[in-house]
Amino acid sequence: MKSVRRFWVRFQAWVDRLFGRRLVERRSEDLAPPIVEAMLEDIADGQPNLLPVDALVGPLRVEIPMWPISLPSEDDPETLTFYWNGVVHTARTFTSKVLPADLIIEVGTEYLLHGRPTLHYEVQIYNGETGRSKVLQLTIDREPPALGGDEGMLVFPDEVLNNGVTAQYLALNGDKLEALVPDYKVLAVGDTITYFWNRKLNDEEYAGERTLNLADIGQPVKLVFDGQMIRDREDGVRYAYYRIKDRAGNQSPRARIVDLDVAAEIVPRQLPWPELPKASGTGATLTLDLKALTGDLFGVLPEEAEVYPQDTLVLQWGEPGELGSLTLEESEVKGQFLIPRDKLAMQSGKTLPFYYQVTTFDGQVVESVTPHRQVRVLAFAPYYPIPQINEAEVGYLKLSDVITDEAHLRIGTWAYVSMDHVLRIDLKGIDPTKPVTFEVGPHQVNENEIRDRLIGGDDTLVVPKSWLQTLKLGSRLQLFATVSFDGGHTWPSAPNLGSQDLEVLP
């Protein structure tokens, strides 16, 4: 039987040589490289073929892929030679079928030193052909990251070291606290920095972690402590530090701890009612008498208001969206808001809310204390000026003096006059049998009239002469002037400007 087998093997070798069969395909002279399952998966820009430190505590398992042609026998054995860093580590001879267990090699820990060892193997099969594998180069990293200066202590902003971590600081800095990691040896892609924010010195209260990529190399490394996390762990002395673990699993010592005072709890601001110095009263409702008002009217921010330089303020005068309401920005004097005089009469007889809004440094909008303060504006009744007919004399109107088709009316301006005001002049008389009336207006006050202090000076207020001619001679003609302070939306129940009587003459 042995002779038959020997013949068959030699015949097979002759066929292999005849038809060019080789240990490996002609397209490549290399066999597949050794397999080390413990290798970590490669990451972009990271250490290639990296072994985790957990794989270095015992022998490293290396698997040799089975070569494509194998017919070992006692007369024609096959050999496997495994090399570590170019030096023979294991040599095996096979005289029978190669089993899977025969392809497992264990490399002792004495070989697993820091560095980049190369692994390959060579195979000689039964017919004498020899093949060499591709090289596998491992990365063995046994050096833990070495902390930077001052035992790696985090570098926080001076403001935080001096004043603590305050609610204001977090609000001004995107609700986060940043710290710099001192340069350490050796910073590498895949390093993970885990950082802590402890309430007790020796606790391990996780705050976050950051894994470095290529863009981080050569740049200052920042850690971000979340504002909500800081608030959740409350105020007091807090302890910040970190540890670094490289991708292989080597871990640095704990960085030196930084003690920080924390006062980050968000406390409602003290935003008391605004003040209106020229109004009377001190409580929830102030009273403003327009007849007694002199000079400019300012709303004033109270001294107790907790407002910071980064805040923006507006004063609300009246209910937003309602007629006559105003949203006022600060004047040139910080904390003062000029309330335009020409808008005041519009609030005559009304009670309106009076408050301010603060847009905080972090974008929130808060209002002064509620219920809002109210301002009661006393009804404003300017009994003058008196409406006039240009063609009339003191006390009478001669129809013969009206030389055109119309008589012309005018009236002087009043306190707080504005272009929001609408004027109406009512003429009341009697014809031979009954009372009659004629309404002039409504007339919107314009800018020129305010400048000239005269309404109707451009002959826009007229009464037809034909109507005047219907009046009974010797009768009394009455003129009543009324102004609506809110653009004609509302009118007083009785005339609120002056009036006069004229006798009608031929």
ABEGO torsion letter per residue (X at the ends): XAAAAAAAAAAAAAAAAAAGBBABBAABABBBBBBBAABBBBBBGBBBGBBBAAAAABBBBBBBBBBABBBBBAABBBBBBBBBGGBBABBBBBABBBBAAAABBBBBAAABBBEBBBBBBBBBBAAGBBBBBBBBBBBBBABBBBBBBGGGBBBBBAAAAAAEBBAAAAAAAGGBBBBBBBBBOBBBBGBBBBBBBBABAABBBBAEBBBBBAAABGBBBBBBBBAAAAAAAEBEBBBBBBBBBBAAGBBBBBBBBBBBBBBABBBBBBBBBBBBAABBEABABBBBBAAABBEBBBBBBBAABBBBAABBBBBBBEBBGBBGBBBBBBBABBGBBBBBAAAAAAABGBBBBBBBBBBBAAGBBBBBBOBBBBBBBBBBBBAOBBBBBAABBBGBBBAAABABABBBBBBBBBBGBBAABBBBBBBBBBBAABBBBBBBOBBBBBAAAAAAGBBGAAGABBBBAAAAAABBBGBBBBBBBBBBAAGGABBBABBABBBBBBBBBX
